[in-house]
Amino acid sequence: MRAMLFDGSSPVLHETQRPDPAPRAGELLIDVHACGVCRTDLHIVDGDLSEPKRPVIPGHEIVGVVAALGAGVTGFAPGDRVGVPWLGHTCGHCRFCLAGRENLCDAPAFTGYTRDGGYAERVVADAHYCFHLPRQYSDVQAAPLLCAGLIGYRTLVLAGDAARIGIYGFGAAAHIVAQVARHQGRTVYAFTRPGDDDAQRFARRLGAAWAGGSDQTPPEPLDAALLFAPVGALVPAALRAVTKGGIVVCGGIHMSDIPSFPYAWLWEERRLVSVANLTREDGATFMAIAARHTLEIETTAYPLSRANDALADLRAGRLTGAAVLTMR
């Protein structure tokens, strides 16, 4: 199979030929049709996340068709279209798994980080961490649902019943979660890179009541702020934008250092929390929402051989929505 390989020697992926993987007990062999390009992939190749297996095939927003089943797999059949997310395996017996908090498992495996991912023509995945996908989305449209959608949804859930939601960093995750929030009757305020008129127009088209630069103040206090831009300096800005009792939720796996700020900006029971990974319940619930409310998924497609171009465009902020690699 063709694959794009990260060996750790430089932030460049190398196209290579590798033997087709074989599914072990409990795994699916999947013919990959599309794989989203996530900011986490960028953090891996740029060295922000320093413990990938090496070499590794990145990619954890995988859409494909089941080619073969490992021993003991139920609930899937050859020919089924499936999706594979970031959380690729959990131990099932640590205190977090036993408490239904498998996203915090003590011995997890991550797709495209500690196990090979979807920047390839084939992949094997733990069947327990694969999802059936809503039919109305094409393979390219469905790929961002597997991380941008799932992590965005978990970030929104941590905001509780907040009615006025500020979203910082209007990219792949934000453009999906903004639509979910609007379907839930919430008011969305979008914060983009200062001066990014295109992103602000995009946010307003998707239902944002207001869109402006991250250096601006929203027209009214927020009940919650969701941060998808990996910029620590946005945390104090978001705390100043939320009302007392409000919450700031950091949705990324990596963020630059958060600068110091006066305690007064946190006082009055404002909260600052982070999101870690996802649970299978998150996946099932979000896929049901995506099936019930057809979401507009903005994508830019690249052939597998241009994975480095997709990463470069993401790094430079040249994308609207999500980049997706295709195998065809």
C-alpha positions, 0 to 999 in steps of 0.5 A: 500500500501507499503511505505517507510516513513520519520518521521524526527526522524533519517535519516532512512526510515521506511517501513510501510503499508498505506491506498491507497490515493484517487485522488481529483479533478484535480489529478491522482492516479498512480500505481508506477512502479519505482522511482528514488533516487535523491540527494534531497531525501538525503538532506531531510533525512539528514536534509539539507532541514528542512521543509518537511511535517512529516511524508512524503513519499519521491521520486519525479522521479516517473514512473507509470501507471494511475489507476484513474482520479480525477474530471475534469482531461483531457489529461490522461486516465487509463493505460497511463504511466506517470512521476511525477517530483519535482514541484508538484503544483503551485498557478497559480496566483502569479506574478511569475506564471503569468509571466511564471516563475512558478518554482519560485511560491510563494506557491508551493508544492513539490513531496516527500517533501511537498506532498507524493511522489513515495517511495510507491506503489501508489501516487496521483499527480496534473495532470497539473504536470504529463508528458507522457514519451518517449516510448523507455525507460523502467520504470527504465530508465525513472525515472531519466529523471524526475529530473536528466534529467529535472533539468540538462536540465534547468541548461544547458539552463541557460548556453545559447549558451556556446560551451565549457561546464564543468560539475562538479559532474558526477552523475545522472544529469550530465551523462544525460545532457552531452549527451544532450550537445553533441547532441547539438554540444557542447564540454563537460569537466567532473570533478569528485571526485579526483582520481575517475577513474571509473567516468572519464572513464564513462564520456569519454564513454558518449562523454566527450572530457576530464575528470579529478578531480575537483581539476584539470584545464581543457585543455582550458577555459570554456564558462560555468560550470554546478555544480551538486556536492553540494560542495560550494568550487567548485564555486571558482574553476569553476569561475577560469575555465570559460573565461571572459563573462562565466557563472557558473550555480549551479544546486542543491537545496542545497549546502555547504557554498561557501568560499570567493574568490577574486573579480578578479575571478568574474570580466570581466562579469563572472556570477554566477546563480542558478537553482530553480525547473522546469517549465512545458515547461521545461518538455515538451521540454526535453521529446521531446529531450529525445524522439528524441535522445535516451539517455543512462541512467545508473541505479542501481535498488533496491527493495523498501524495500532497499531504505535506502541502495540506499540512503547510496550508493548515500551518499557514492558516490558508484553509477555510474549514478542513483539509482532507486527503483522498486515496483516489 
